[in-house]
Amino acid sequence: MANPPHILVVEDDRETRTLIAKYLRTNACNVTVAADGREMDRALTDNRIDLMILDVMLPGEDGLSLCRRVRAESQVPIIMLTARGEDVDRILGLEMGADDYLPKPFNPRELLARINAVLRRQTNALNASATPHATSLAFLGWQMDFRLRELRNPEGARIAMTSAEFDLLQAFVERPGRVLSRDSLLDLTQGRNAGSFERSIDVLVSRIRRKIEADPQDAQLIKTVRSGGYMFTPDVQTIGAVQPA
């Protein structure tokens, strides 16, 4: 990203908030801070935010609820912080639409590394979607446009997706009829950065199924393969490609 990334830190503990902001500013980030949901809303309205750091335990509306609300309106990347590090809490954050998850206490250098990894994945995805040979693919009336990073249903309505959801669905659509392990899906979508774990693939698959399956409880498009992973079952057609000038 050409300009320094603008990071919004939503954290009610003043000492932690100040520490994060100071460290990020010394590492070439613009930083806005917020202590609760109301201040977060104001910051998102007044600024172009490139990434949010969102604490789970906040006064009033908690971080999970805020994450879900932000994700319904925006694709801004979100890294969640919590004092609890159990898988169930990480999974809850991912289900709400978070891109990554970091338990407290944490090393600020690790937080910066995760910020850079999330922003790098987003930039790479946008650059890939803008390549001259980018295509649009279709399955059962659904259309994926990799340049616009859009999914449209058979009626033509745009389906809201997070960056992580789109990347995973793209991995499936580009490899129909193949059994893809969770490990391979991690490599294809997230890489082996710190914090990637196989259960995150299951969470993302569940979220995608809720958006594209007629009955998410009896999935027909993304089949679970016992002891194998997942398989995308529909036939896929190329419906468009940008030719080089």
N, C-alpha and C positions, 0 to 999 in steps of 0.2 A: 504494500500500500504506500503510495507516494507521500502522503501526508502522515504525520504521527497519528496513530489510532486514538480515538476519543473513547475512553473507558468510563462507564458509570459504575460507581461502587455503592451498593445499597447495603449498608451495615449499621446496626443501631449502636454497637459498642464504639465509643469515640476513639479509644486507644487503638483498636484494631483498624478502624476506618482511616485514622490518621497514618498509621504505619503503612497500610496498603497504598494509600494515595501518595505518600512521600516516596516510597520505593518505585512506584510506577513512573512518577514524574522524573525521577533521576535516571530512568531508563527510557526516555524519549516518548512518553505517553502523555496525552492530554487527559486530565482526570476531572470528573465532576462527582461529588459525593451526595448521598442522600441517606437519611436516618430511618425512613419508613416509606410506606407506599405512596403517601401523598406527595412527599418530596420527590420520589421516583417519577411519578406521573408528570410533575412539573418539569423535571429535568428532561424527560423524553419529549415533551412538547417544545421546550426551548432550545434543544440541541440535536444535532445529528450524531447519534451514538453508534459506535462501531461494535461495541461488545459490552455486556453487563456482567458484573460480579454481584451475585445476589445471595445474601445470607438467608438461611431457612428460618431461623428463629428471630422473628421481628415482632415488635409491638403492633397490635391491631391485626391487620391482614398479614398472614405469614407468607414466607417466601415461596412456598409451593403454590399457594393461591395466586400470588403475584405473577409467578412464572407462567401459570396457565392463562392468566388474563393477558399478559403481554404477548404470549405466543399466539393467541387468537387474533391479534391485530398486527403483528410484526414478526419478521424473520431475524431480528437482531440476535446474534449469538449470545447464549447465556451460560455462564459458569456458576454453579451453585456451591455455597459454602455451608458447612454444618459442623456442629460439635460432635455429631454422631456419624460413625463411619461404617455402619453395617450395610450389607448389600441391599437390604430392604429399603433403606432410606435413599441409597443411590438410585435404585430402580424407580422409586416414587418420583424423584427429581426428573429422571429421563422420561417417565410417562407424562409428566407435565410439559415436556418439550425442551428441557435443558440439553445443552450440547456437551457439557462435561460436569464433573462433580469432584470437589476437593474437600476432604474432612479436615477439621481443625484438631490440633494445631498444625500449621503447615509452614514450610519454608517459603518465603517470598520469591525465591528464585524458581521454585517449582510452579508457583502461581504464574509467574511471568512466562515460563516455558509453556504452560498450558494455554495461556492467552495467545502466544505466538503460534502454537500448533493449530488452535481453532481458527484464527484469522488466516493462517496459511492454507488450511483446507478450503476455507471459503473462497479465497482468492484463486486458488488452483481450479476450483469448480467453476467459477465465473469465467476464467481464462479458457478452460477447456470447452465451455459452452459457446465461446465466441470464435472458435477455430473455423477456418474456411470450409472444412468438410463435415461440420456438425450436422446431424440428421435429426429428423423427427420420426419416432416409431409409434406404431399403433397395435393395439390388441383388443379384440372384442368391442370395438367402437371407442375405446379409450385412446387418447393421444398424449404422447410425451414430447415436448419441444425442448431439446437440450440447450438451444441458444437462449431462449427466454426462461428456461428452467420452470416450465409450467406443465401441469397435468390437467387435462380436461376430460370430463366424463362423456359418455356417449351422447348426452344432450348438449354438449359444448360448454358446459359450465366449468369454470376454473375451480380446482380443488386446492384448498390451502394446504401446503406441506412445509415442514421444516426442511432446512438444508440436509440434515442427516437422513430424513425420510426419503427425500428425492434421490439422494445418492444411492441409498440402498435399493430403492425400486429400479433405478437405472441399471444397477448391477444385475438385478434379476432379469429385466426386460432385454438386456443385451446378451443374456445367456439362457434362453428358454430351453426347457427340457433337460437341463443339467442339474445334478445334485450338487449343491454348494454347501460346504461345511461352514460352521460359524467362524472358524479360523480364516477360511478363505474370504468370507464376507467382510471380516474385520480388515483384512489386508486390502481388499478392493475399495473399501469406503473410508476407513479411519486410519489405516496404517497402524504400526505398532508403537503408538505414542503412549506415554504414561497414562494410566487410567482406563485404557481400553480393556474391556472384559466381555467374555462371550455372552453373558446374560443381557448385555445392552442390545445385541442383535435380536434376541427374543422380544424385548420390549418394542423395538422399532418395527419388527414384523407385525406384532399385535396392533400397533397404531396404524400401519399401512392397511392391514386387513379391515379395520373399522372404516376405512375410507373407500376401498375398492371392492370388497366382497359383498355379495348379496346377503350372506349370513356369515359373519365373522367367526361364529362358533363352529361352523362347518365349512371351513375354507376350501375353495376349489381352485383358486388362481395361484395362491402360494401354499403349496402342500408341505406339510411336515414329513420328513423322511426319518423314520426311527433310526437312531444311532448314526444318522448321516448328516442331517442339516435341513435344508429346504430346497424345493424345486419350483420354478415358475412354469406352469403348465400350458398357458395359451400359446397359440401360434402368434408370431410377431411379424409385422410387415413394416418395411421402410416406406414412409410416405413423403419424405422430402429431404433434400440435401442441398446445401449451398455450394455451387460450383465455383472453383477458383476463377478469378478475373483473367 
